[in-house]
Amino acid sequence: MYSSEKIDEIATALCVAQAVMGGAVKGSGNPFFKSKYANLSDVMQVIKEPFAANGLSYVQFPISTDNSVGVCTRLMHCSGQWLEQEFLLPMVKRDPQSGGSCITYARRYGLAAMAGIPQVDDDAEAAMLRSDKAVKKAEQESYEDSIIDLMPSVKAIKDGLATGDLSTANEAWKELSDTEKQLLWKAPSKGGVFTTQERATMKTPEFRTAQ
């Protein structure tokens, strides 16, 4: 993390803002996993008024390295003091759509982390100890986040299987790396993206040899 020479005023302002900020409610749905998450707009909505009331603002700039993209988030105070942190994510696929997805993901998590706000299921959710169920839920959410860039391929495969177009489905599957295939080949009982029937079809000789 980087910062201005002094951070006493921005720290005080952030403390006051955090005292009135709640969590970002998970208002967006993931159709593949039937789960919810707090999107970038949800996070921005939570911090907007508390930040403005305490002289706080922020900017986020896209950044990149040879194999990663992300954002640099700078939190600023009207005194001129600031805090800054970079958040980079590895590129699973090197194309504009994947890059855009990574940047949006990095903006959401970078801003939420900088502001110090959690994601919650509803407005009434209170802090509680992480039970075994909560741990499993967190692991599933982490898995979902890790394959966000693979959703176009997953959709192409699912659409091909649903319509009987095994050639298109197989082509989309073959374009994936071995690591990506292993990540996606997760049992549906454990939250995997493919149903039991879809997995059964993908194991058949007809699917594997489809041209």
N, C-alpha and C positions, 0 to 999 in steps of 0.2 A: 504494500500500500504506500502511496505517496501523499504528502500533505503540505500545506503552507507552513511557514515557520512556527506560527502559533495556531492552536485549534481550540482555545478556551471558549471563544464566543460561539463557534459553530457547534461545539460539543454541548454547550448549554441549550442552544436553540433546538438541536436534535433531541435532547433529553425531554424538553417540553413537548415537542411534536410527537415523540414516541409515547408519551403518557396518554395522548388522546387517540392515537391511531390503533385501529383494530387489525385483525388479520385480513388477508385478501381472500374473499369467499370464492370457492371453486364454482364458478358459474358457467364454465365451458365444458362441453362433453366431447369425449374421444369415442367416435363410433366404432372403432375396432376393438376397444377394450371395455366399452360400456362403463367408463369411469369419468370423473370430472377433475378439472384442474383450474387454477386461477390463471387467466391469460394476462397479457401485458396491460390491457385496458383495466382489468380488475385491480392490478397493482397500482396503476397510475391514479385510479379513482380514490383509493384508500389514502394516498399521500398528498393529494392535490391541495386540499384546504389546510391541513395541519402544516404543510411546508410553507404555503403562502402566508399564513398567519404568523410564522416565526422567521420570516426573512430567508427561507431556504429555497433553493432551486437546483436543477441538475441539467446536465447535458450528457449525451451518449454518442460516441463516435465509432463507426465500424473500423476494426483493425484486423490485420492478418499477418501470418507468417507463411512459410513454405507449405505447411500441411494443416494449418489451423485458421479459423476465422472467429471473430467475436466482437466485443465492444470494450471501449474504455469509458467508464462511468465517472463523472466528476460531480461531486456534491458541493454546492457553493452556498456561502452565507453573504448577506448584504454587507458585512464588515470587510469582505474581501478574503476571508479565510476559506479554505477548501480541503476536501479529501478526494482522493482519486484511486481507482483500482481497475485493473484490466481483467477480463474474463475471456479466455480462449477455449474453443472446442475443436477437437479433431474433425477433419472433413472425411466422412465415410465415402462420399461421392464428390468428385470435383466438377460440379455443374452449378449454374446460377440458382436453381431451385433449392438445392441442398445448402448452398451458402446462405441464402435468404432465411431458410429455416433455422440454421445455426445462429445467425445474428439475432433473430427474433427471440429465440430461446435464451441466448446470452443476455439480451436486454432485460428480459423478464426476471431472470434469476439474479443478474447483477444489480438491478435496481432494488429488488426485494431485499437482497443481502445488505446493500448499502443503507437502506432505510431501516432495516431490522424488523421486518414484518414477516409473519409466517403465513402459510396457506391453511385455511380452515374449511371445514365442511359446511358450516352455516354460521349465522350471526351469534348463536348462543353457545357455540363450542367453547369449552373452558380448557385450561391447561390440565393435562393429566399425564401420568406415567405411561411410558410406552409398553403396552402389553405385547404378548406374543402375536396377537392379531394385528396390532399396530405395526410391529416390525415387519410382518409379512406384507402388509399393505405398502409400507415404505419401499420394500424390495421390489414389489410389483411396479410401483410408480417409477422407480429407478430404471427398471427394465423397459417400461414404456417410453421413457424419455430417451433411452439409449438407441432406440430404433426409429425415432421420429423421421429421420431422413430416408428410411426404407419404405415409407408408406406408399409412394407412387408404385414401387415394384410390387408390394403386397396387393394393392388394388388391382393391378394388371393381372396378377396370378389368379386372384379370387374371381375377377370378372371372366377370365378365360375358362376357369373350372365351372363356373355357374352356367355359361352358355355352351359348354362343350367344345370350346375352341382351345384344345389342348396345345396346339402349336404355339399360339400367342402366350399361353401360360408358361409353357416350357421355356420359351425364349426369354421371358422375363426372369425365370428362375435361374437359367444358365448365366445370365448377366451378373448375378450376384457372386461375390467372392465366397470361398469356403467358410470364412469367419462369419460372414453375414448369413449364410445358409444355416450355420450352426445356431446362431442367435435366434433366427426365426423358427427353427425346428423345435419348438418348445411345446410340450403336451398341452392341449386345451384345458385340461383339469388344473394346470398350473398357470393359466392365464395366457397361453400361446395364441397367436393370431389366427392360426388355421384350425378349422373344425376337424373332428375325427373323420368325417366323410371326405373332406378335402385332403387330408393327410393320406387316407387310404387310396384316393385317386392318384396322388402324386407318387405313390409307391409302385403303381402298375407299369408294366412294360409299355403300354400304349402312351402313357405320359412321357416316359423317359426317352422314347424313340420318336416322339412327335416332331415333325419338321414344319 
